[in-house]
Amino acid sequence: MPELSRFYNIVIKMLFKDTVQHNKPHVHVFYNEYEASIGIDGELLAGSLPVKEMRLVLAWLAIHEEELYAAWNKAVSGIPFEKIAPLR
């Protein structure tokens, strides 16, 4: 699972050809023992995150929405995508 970004101990990844379980464009987020699948639009699809980290991820998703959709389009076609800048 290729890594898109990493900030504040939060790791965000995107799978190649990942349209079976969640058809919606999404990322996989890992923070300590927490895991979540979150739509690029900010909808929580599965799992959970602490409130503070969820807010950080939602802010990052909003800032990088265009880049995320471009990465998603590449990923579902099996094409490598570039990393996206972390939240600062």
C-alpha positions in Angstrom: 0.0 0.0 0.0 1.9 3.1 -1.2 2.2 6.0 1.2 0.7 9.3 0.1 1.8 11.5 3.1 2.9 11.4 6.7 2.5 14.1 9.4 2.0 14.2 13.2 2.5 10.4 13.4 -0.5 10.0 10.9 0.3 7.9 7.8 -2.0 8.2 4.8 -1.9 5.5 2.1 -3.8 4.7 -1.1 -4.2 1.2 -2.6 -3.9 0.4 -6.3 -7.1 -0.8 -7.9 -9.0 -0.4 -4.6 -12.6 -0.2 -5.8 -14.0 -3.5 -4.4 -14.9 -2.7 -0.8 -15.4 1.1 -1.2 -16.2 2.4 -4.7 -15.9 6.0 -3.5 -12.4 7.6 -3.9 -10.8 7.3 -0.5 -7.5 7.0 1.5 -6.5 4.6 4.3 -5.3 6.4 7.5 -3.1 4.9 10.2 -2.4 6.5 13.6 -0.9 4.3 16.4 -3.4 1.5 16.8 -6.2 3.2 14.9 -7.1 2.6 11.2 -9.7 4.3 9.1 -10.9 4.5 5.5 -11.9 8.0 4.7 -13.4 9.3 1.5 -11.6 12.2 -0.2 -14.8 14.2 0.5 -14.2 13.6 4.3 -16.8 10.8 4.8 -15.7 8.1 7.3 -16.2 4.8 5.5 -14.7 2.4 8.0 -12.7 2.3 11.2 -12.0 5.2 13.6 -9.5 7.9 14.6 -9.2 10.1 17.7 -11.1 13.4 17.2 -7.9 15.5 17.0 -6.3 13.3 14.3 -9.5 13.1 12.4 -9.7 16.9 12.2 -6.1 17.0 11.0 -6.8 14.5 8.3 -10.0 16.3 7.2 -8.1 19.5 6.9 -5.4 17.8 4.9 -8.0 16.2 2.6 -9.6 19.6 2.0 -6.3 21.3 1.2 -5.2 18.6 -1.2 -8.5 17.5 -2.8 -7.4 18.1 -6.4 -4.2 16.2 -5.9 -6.0 13.4 -4.2 -8.5 12.9 -7.0 -5.6 12.8 -9.5 -3.8 10.2 -7.3 -7.0 8.2 -7.1 -7.5 8.2 -10.9 -3.9 6.9 -11.3 -4.2 4.3 -8.5 -7.4 2.7 -9.8 -5.6 2.3 -13.2 -2.6 0.8 -11.4 -0.4 3.7 -12.3 2.1 5.0 -9.6 1.3 8.3 -8.1 3.3 11.0 -6.4 3.5 11.7 -2.7 1.5 14.7 -1.4 2.8 17.4 0.9 2.2 16.9 4.6 0.1 19.1 6.8 2.3 21.8 8.5 
